[in-house]
Amino acid sequence: MTSYLFYLVITKSGCETCDKAKVLLEKHDVNYTTHDLRHSDWLKTLVGMADLKTVPQIFGYHGEYIGGYEELKKHLEKT
């Protein structure tokens, strides 16, 4: 059975912490997709409304909010 579930990483190009998060997900063999804030007006609006100030912002397979890089590390250690 093929899984179409993936994590969502909200990022900005040139963000080193975002790159570290993606490497960490790959190391744990986790499927993910990214959305770059610099290329998405709707995402900028959504992130602003949620009062999120930094990137990366990471969401799990079922839409649960994980947080940033440090929270992702803790989350993956539990799984």
N, C-alpha and C positions, 0 to 999 in steps of 0.2 A: 504494500500500500504506500503510495507516495503522499508525503505530507506537504501541504501548502501553507503551513503555519510559519510565521516568521516574526522576528523582533523588528521594531521600528526604531531607528536611530535618527533623531533630528540633529543636524550637524551644520557646520559652515566649512567651506573649503579653507584649507590652511590651518585648521584647528588640530593641534597635536594631541590633545586629550581625546578628541573624537576619533582620531586615527588609532589611538591606544585602545579605545573601546571596541573598535571594529576588529582589531587584531585579537583581542581577548575573546570576542564572540567566535571568531574563526578557530581559535585554539580549542574552544569547547565544542566545536562542530555545530554551532547554532546558526540556523538560517536567519538572515536579516536583510532589511532593505533600508535605504537612507533617503532622507529628504533634506535638501540644503536650503536653509533659511534665506540665503541670498537670491535664490531663484524662485521663490514661492510667496507671493503676496498673501494668499489665504493662510498659509502657515505662519507667517509673521503676525497676522491678526490673531490667530488662535493662540499662539505662544504668548503674545502680549496680554490677551484676555485672561490667560491662566497665570499671569504674573511670573512666568519662568524667565530667569535672567541670564542663564548661562547655557552653553552647549558642551557636551552632548546632553540631550534629554532622551531617555530610553524607555520604551514601552515593551512589555512582554507579549508572548504568543496570543493571549486572550485580551489584550488591550490594557492590562494592568500597568500602572505607572511604576517604574522601577527607580528612576532618578538619573543621576549622572554616573560618571565612571566609577567612583568609589562604591556607590550603591550597587552598581552592576557587578563589581568584584564580589561583594558580599552575597548578592543574589545567586551568582553562579557557584559559589562555594557550597551553598545549601543544596544545590541540585546534583 
